[in-house]
Amino acid sequence: MNETPLVHAHRALNAKVVDFAGWLMPIHYTGVLEEYYAVRKTAGLFDVSHMGRIQVSGDQAESFLQWISTNDVSRLRVGQAQYAMVCHASGGILDDVFVYKTGPATFLVCVNASNREKILQGFLENQSEKFRGAVIRDRSAELAQIAIQGPASKAIMQKLMGAHIETLKPRYCMVLEGMGFSGLLSRTGYTGEIGYEWYLPAAQAPQAWDQLLKAGAECEAKPAGLGARDLLRLEAGYLLYGNDMDENTSPLEANAEWVVAWNKGAFQGQLALLQQKEDGLTRQLAAFEMVERGIPRHDMTIFSNGQSVGKVTSGNFSPILQKGIGLGYLPPALCKEGMSLEVDIRGKRVQAKIVKLPFYKRPKF
């Protein structure tokens, strides 16, 4: 079982630690709901060091990433970040990733923990076959990754690293040096709140974790586990690989055509996606909320007019909305806002309706 550099900190905080994608990870510390509300109201601190971190550099770094990912990497300036997907030739999603341009010819690609080996192998194969001028380096072990999310996250980071944090805009990143810490700080996250993800040397992670908790003590920031993280991302309408998308799902089916840069030139999976776009979709990811009381869960059956039409891919009870919410793949004709559905919850068909994402949007202050 793999362990992050913060595993001892989690145990010291009496976290419930479970196996997640081959890693010992905290599912919660004091409770999922308490940690969820901390993120929505003040701030929560997440260990996401289980994620994969792959550096791509060299003369062909940009052209390599243009081929391997769906988005247009050429649009990134140094210090910008971009969400993208990596597809195989048939158009299925191998992973969803974040690409950070950290230098003129250097990028950091954050991949899902469960897909790290698969993506790394795919990167190396493509590099050796087509892009000899790109250098692929797996930095997953040498770097830790800490996410601080919530309305108070900016103030907490400023306490630790200084007022210049104020200049960091959403989907931008900056190199940090000082206060005994170094690394890359980005304005990204997986909760729908203002937040940061900090990539720093693994040896610095325990001290950084402790200092962040101390800096957030006044506003009652809390460590948060995977349980709260999953609930927060669902409310924000963010997809989870393995549930809401996989190798048998295309970006078009997952309602993620916005990360497909059709005009950038050839990329892996482009021909298959163009053919699917021309033929029309047979299914599409839709969001729904429960009209009647009930909590939808993964793999529950969705019905329309008495017929089985799909499965729930993600579902939970939204504390902030006080109703059940979920995602699932349906025939496109049933994906229109306001359409009525039923979800089979423990043998009872419970009323639901199609809604637009996100379920929850952070209030503007």
C-alpha positions as CSV (number, residue, x, y, z in Angstrom):
1,M,0.0,0.0,0.0
2,N,1.4,3.4,-1.0
3,E,1.6,6.2,1.6
4,T,1.8,9.9,1.1
5,P,4.4,12.0,3.0
6,L,1.6,13.1,5.3
7,V,0.4,9.7,6.5
8,H,1.8,10.3,10.0
9,A,0.0,13.6,10.3
10,H,-3.3,12.0,9.4
11,R,-2.8,9.3,12.0
12,A,-1.9,11.9,14.6
13,L,-5.2,13.6,13.9
14,N,-7.1,10.3,14.3
15,A,-8.2,10.2,10.7
16,K,-10.1,7.2,9.4
17,V,-7.6,5.9,6.8
18,V,-8.7,3.7,3.9
19,D,-7.4,2.2,0.7
20,F,-8.0,4.5,-2.2
21,A,-6.5,3.6,-5.6
22,G,-3.8,1.7,-3.8
23,W,-3.0,4.6,-1.4
24,L,-3.7,4.9,2.4
25,M,-5.8,8.1,2.4
26,P,-8.0,9.8,5.0
27,I,-11.7,9.4,4.3
28,H,-12.5,11.8,7.2
29,Y,-11.1,13.2,10.5
30,T,-14.0,14.5,12.6
31,G,-16.8,13.7,10.2
32,V,-17.6,14.2,6.5
33,L,-20.3,16.9,7.2
34,E,-18.2,18.9,9.6
35,E,-15.3,18.9,7.1
36,Y,-17.7,19.7,4.2
37,Y,-19.1,22.8,6.1
38,A,-15.6,23.9,7.0
39,V,-14.7,24.2,3.3
40,R,-18.0,25.9,2.4
41,K,-17.8,28.4,5.3
42,T,-14.0,28.9,6.1
43,A,-11.4,26.5,4.7
44,G,-10.4,22.8,4.5
45,L,-7.0,21.3,4.0
46,F,-6.7,18.2,1.8
47,D,-3.8,15.9,1.2
48,V,-3.9,15.0,-2.5
49,S,-0.3,13.8,-2.7
50,H,-1.6,10.5,-4.1
51,M,-2.2,12.2,-7.5
52,G,0.4,11.7,-10.2
53,R,2.7,14.5,-11.3
54,I,4.5,14.2,-14.6
55,Q,6.9,16.9,-15.9
56,V,7.2,17.4,-19.7
57,S,10.1,19.5,-20.9
58,G,12.3,20.1,-23.9
59,D,12.1,21.5,-27.5
60,Q,9.1,19.3,-28.3
61,A,7.3,19.6,-24.9
62,E,4.5,21.8,-26.3
63,S,4.0,19.8,-29.5
64,F,3.9,16.5,-27.5
65,L,1.2,17.9,-25.2
66,Q,-0.7,19.2,-28.2
67,W,-0.8,15.7,-29.6
68,I,-1.5,13.8,-26.3
69,S,-4.2,16.1,-24.9
70,T,-7.5,17.5,-26.2
71,N,-7.1,21.2,-25.2
72,D,-4.9,23.8,-26.9
73,V,-1.7,23.9,-24.9
74,S,-0.2,26.6,-27.2
75,R,-2.6,29.1,-25.6
76,L,-0.9,28.8,-22.3
77,R,1.5,31.5,-21.1
78,V,4.1,30.8,-18.5
79,G,2.2,30.7,-15.2
80,Q,-1.1,29.5,-16.6
81,A,-3.0,26.2,-16.1
82,Q,-5.5,24.3,-18.2
83,Y,-7.9,21.5,-17.8
84,A,-7.8,18.8,-20.5
85,M,-8.4,15.2,-21.3
86,V,-6.2,12.5,-22.6
87,C,-8.0,10.1,-25.0
88,H,-7.0,7.0,-26.8
89,A,-7.4,6.6,-30.6
90,S,-11.1,5.5,-30.3
91,G,-12.0,8.7,-28.4
92,G,-12.4,7.1,-25.0
93,I,-11.0,9.1,-22.0
94,L,-7.8,7.7,-20.6
95,D,-7.7,10.5,-17.9
96,D,-8.6,14.0,-17.2
97,V,-5.6,16.2,-16.3
98,F,-4.4,19.7,-15.4
99,V,-1.6,21.1,-17.4
100,Y,0.6,23.8,-15.9
101,K,3.1,25.8,-17.9
102,T,5.9,26.4,-15.5
103,G,8.6,27.6,-17.9
104,P,9.1,28.5,-21.5
105,A,9.5,24.8,-22.4
106,T,8.5,23.1,-19.2
107,F,5.0,21.8,-18.1
108,L,3.7,19.9,-15.1
109,V,0.8,17.5,-15.8
110,C,-1.3,16.4,-12.8
111,V,-3.1,13.1,-13.4
112,N,-5.4,10.9,-11.3
113,A,-3.8,8.5,-8.9
114,S,-5.5,5.4,-10.4
115,N,-4.3,6.3,-13.9
116,R,-0.7,7.5,-13.2
117,E,1.1,4.3,-14.4
118,K,-1.2,4.1,-17.5
119,I,-0.7,7.7,-18.4
120,L,3.0,7.7,-17.7
121,Q,3.5,4.6,-19.9
122,G,1.4,6.2,-22.7
123,F,3.5,9.4,-22.4
124,L,6.8,7.4,-22.7
125,E,5.5,5.4,-25.7
126,N,4.4,8.5,-27.6
127,Q,7.6,10.3,-26.7
128,S,9.8,7.5,-28.0
129,E,7.8,7.1,-31.2
130,K,7.1,10.7,-32.3
131,F,8.6,13.3,-29.9
132,R,12.2,12.6,-29.2
133,G,12.7,16.2,-28.2
134,A,10.4,15.9,-25.3
135,V,11.7,14.8,-21.9
136,I,9.2,12.9,-19.6
137,R,9.9,12.8,-15.9
138,D,7.7,11.3,-13.3
139,R,7.9,13.6,-10.2
140,S,5.1,12.0,-8.3
141,A,7.3,10.6,-5.5
142,E,9.5,13.7,-5.0
143,L,6.6,16.2,-4.9
144,A,3.7,16.3,-2.4
145,Q,0.4,18.1,-3.2
146,I,-1.7,19.9,-0.6
147,A,-5.0,21.6,-1.5
148,I,-6.5,24.4,0.7
149,Q,-10.0,25.2,-0.3
150,G,-12.7,27.6,1.0
151,P,-13.5,31.3,1.4
152,A,-10.6,31.8,4.0
153,S,-8.0,30.0,1.9
154,K,-6.5,33.2,0.5
155,A,-6.1,34.8,3.9
156,I,-4.5,31.6,5.3
157,M,-2.0,31.3,2.4
158,Q,-1.1,35.0,2.8
159,K,-0.3,34.5,6.5
160,L,2.1,31.7,5.5
161,M,3.6,33.0,2.2
162,G,3.0,36.8,2.1
163,A,0.6,39.3,0.5
164,H,1.9,38.7,-3.1
165,I,-0.5,35.6,-3.1
166,E,-3.2,38.2,-3.8
167,T,-2.0,38.6,-7.4
168,L,-2.7,34.9,-8.3
169,K,-5.7,34.6,-10.5
170,P,-7.9,31.5,-11.1
171,R,-6.1,28.9,-13.2
172,Y,-2.8,30.6,-12.8
173,C,0.2,29.4,-10.9
174,M,3.4,30.8,-9.4
175,V,6.7,29.5,-8.1
176,L,7.1,30.1,-4.3
177,E,10.3,30.5,-2.4
178,G,10.7,31.6,1.2
179,M,9.6,30.9,4.8
180,G,11.4,27.6,4.5
181,F,9.1,26.4,1.7
182,S,9.4,26.2,-2.1
183,G,7.3,24.8,-4.9
184,L,4.4,25.7,-7.2
185,L,1.2,27.3,-6.0
186,S,-1.9,27.2,-8.3
187,R,-5.3,28.8,-8.0
188,T,-7.1,25.5,-8.8
189,G,-9.2,23.0,-6.9
190,Y,-12.0,20.4,-6.9
191,T,-14.6,21.9,-4.6
192,G,-16.2,24.9,-6.3
193,E,-14.7,27.3,-3.8
194,I,-11.8,29.7,-4.0
195,G,-8.7,27.6,-3.3
196,Y,-5.1,26.6,-4.0
197,E,-3.1,23.5,-4.8
198,W,0.5,23.5,-3.6
199,Y,3.1,21.3,-5.2
200,L,6.1,21.2,-3.0
201,P,9.0,18.9,-2.2
202,A,7.8,15.8,-0.3
203,A,10.2,16.5,2.6
204,Q,8.6,19.9,3.2
205,A,5.0,18.6,3.2
206,P,4.7,17.8,7.0
207,Q,5.9,21.2,8.1
208,A,3.7,23.0,5.5
209,W,0.7,21.0,6.6
210,D,1.2,21.9,10.2
211,Q,1.8,25.6,9.4
212,L,-1.3,25.8,7.3
213,L,-3.4,24.3,10.1
214,K,-1.9,26.8,12.6
215,A,-2.5,29.7,10.2
216,G,-6.1,28.6,9.8
217,A,-6.8,27.9,13.5
218,E,-8.3,31.3,14.1
219,C,-11.0,30.9,11.4
220,E,-11.5,27.2,12.4
221,A,-10.1,25.7,9.2
222,K,-10.0,21.9,9.4
223,P,-8.3,19.0,7.7
224,A,-10.7,17.4,5.3
225,G,-10.8,13.9,3.8
226,L,-11.9,12.2,0.7
227,G,-15.5,11.9,1.9
228,A,-16.0,15.7,2.0
229,R,-14.0,16.1,-1.2
230,D,-16.4,13.9,-3.1
231,L,-19.5,15.6,-1.9
232,L,-18.0,19.1,-2.6
233,R,-17.0,18.2,-6.2
234,L,-20.4,16.7,-7.0
235,E,-22.2,19.9,-5.9
236,A,-19.8,21.8,-8.1
237,G,-20.5,19.5,-11.0
238,Y,-17.0,18.2,-11.3
239,L,-16.6,14.7,-12.8
240,L,-14.9,11.8,-11.1
241,Y,-12.8,9.5,-13.2
242,G,-13.9,5.9,-12.9
243,N,-17.5,7.0,-12.0
244,D,-18.6,9.7,-14.4
245,M,-16.1,8.9,-17.2
246,D,-13.7,6.2,-18.3
247,E,-12.1,4.7,-21.4
248,N,-15.6,3.8,-22.8
249,T,-16.7,7.4,-22.5
250,S,-15.8,10.3,-24.8
251,P,-15.4,14.0,-23.9
252,L,-18.5,14.7,-26.0
253,E,-20.6,12.2,-24.1
254,A,-19.3,13.6,-20.8
255,N,-20.4,17.1,-21.8
256,A,-16.8,18.2,-21.9
257,E,-16.6,19.3,-25.6
258,W,-15.3,22.7,-24.2
259,V,-11.9,21.0,-23.5
260,V,-11.7,19.8,-27.1
261,A,-9.8,22.2,-29.3
262,W,-11.0,21.2,-32.7
263,N,-8.9,23.7,-34.7
264,K,-5.5,23.3,-33.0
265,G,-4.3,20.5,-35.4
266,A,-4.1,16.8,-35.1
267,F,-4.4,15.2,-31.6
268,Q,-4.8,11.6,-30.3
269,G,-8.5,10.6,-30.7
270,Q,-9.4,13.5,-32.9
271,L,-10.7,11.4,-35.8
272,A,-12.9,9.3,-33.6
273,L,-14.3,12.3,-31.9
274,L,-15.1,14.1,-35.2
275,Q,-16.9,11.0,-36.4
276,Q,-18.9,10.8,-33.2
277,K,-19.8,14.5,-33.5
278,E,-21.0,13.9,-37.1
279,D,-22.9,10.8,-36.3
280,G,-24.6,12.3,-33.2
281,L,-24.5,11.0,-29.6
282,T,-26.5,8.1,-28.3
283,R,-26.0,9.0,-24.7
284,Q,-24.9,12.1,-22.7
285,L,-24.1,12.9,-19.1
286,A,-27.0,14.7,-17.4
287,A,-27.5,16.2,-13.9
288,F,-30.6,15.6,-11.9
289,E,-32.0,16.5,-8.5
290,M,-34.5,14.5,-6.5
291,V,-38.1,15.9,-6.4
292,E,-39.1,13.4,-3.7
293,R,-37.0,12.4,-0.7
294,G,-34.3,9.9,-1.5
295,I,-30.5,9.7,-2.0
296,P,-29.3,8.5,-5.4
297,R,-26.1,6.4,-5.3
298,H,-23.7,5.1,-7.9
299,D,-25.1,2.4,-10.2
300,M,-28.7,2.8,-9.3
301,T,-31.0,2.5,-12.3
302,I,-32.7,5.5,-13.9
303,F,-36.2,5.2,-15.4
304,S,-38.3,7.3,-17.8
305,N,-41.9,6.4,-18.6
306,G,-41.4,3.0,-17.0
307,Q,-38.3,2.1,-19.1
308,S,-34.7,1.7,-17.8
309,V,-32.7,4.5,-19.5
310,G,-29.4,4.7,-17.6
311,K,-27.5,4.4,-14.4
312,V,-26.4,6.8,-11.7
313,T,-22.7,7.5,-12.0
314,S,-22.4,9.8,-9.0
315,G,-25.0,10.6,-6.3
316,N,-25.3,12.0,-2.8
317,F,-27.3,14.2,-0.5
318,S,-26.5,17.9,-0.9
319,P,-26.3,19.5,2.6
320,I,-26.5,23.0,1.2
321,L,-29.4,22.2,-1.1
322,Q,-31.1,19.8,1.3
323,K,-31.9,17.3,-1.5
324,G,-30.5,14.4,-3.4
325,I,-28.4,15.1,-6.5
326,G,-26.8,13.0,-9.1
327,L,-25.3,12.4,-12.5
328,G,-25.9,9.8,-15.1
329,Y,-25.8,8.9,-18.8
330,L,-29.1,9.2,-20.6
331,P,-30.4,9.3,-24.2
332,P,-29.9,13.0,-25.4
333,A,-33.6,13.5,-25.8
334,L,-34.1,13.0,-22.0
335,C,-31.3,15.5,-21.0
336,K,-33.4,18.6,-21.4
337,E,-33.7,20.8,-18.3
338,G,-37.0,20.0,-16.4
339,M,-37.5,16.5,-17.9
340,S,-38.9,14.0,-15.3
341,L,-37.2,10.8,-14.3
342,E,-37.3,8.2,-11.7
343,V,-34.4,6.7,-9.7
344,D,-34.8,3.2,-8.3
345,I,-33.7,3.6,-4.7
346,R,-33.8,0.3,-2.8
347,G,-36.7,-1.0,-4.9
348,K,-38.7,2.2,-4.9
349,R,-38.9,4.5,-8.0
350,V,-38.4,8.0,-6.7
351,Q,-39.2,11.2,-8.7
352,A,-36.3,13.3,-10.0
353,K,-35.8,16.0,-12.7
354,I,-33.1,17.2,-15.0
355,V,-31.2,20.3,-14.0
356,K,-28.3,22.4,-15.2
357,L,-24.8,22.1,-13.7
358,P,-23.4,23.2,-11.3
359,F,-25.8,22.2,-8.5
360,Y,-24.1,24.7,-6.3
361,K,-22.3,27.9,-7.3
362,R,-20.1,29.8,-4.9
363,P,-21.7,33.2,-3.9
364,K,-19.8,36.2,-5.2
365,F,-18.6,38.6,-2.5
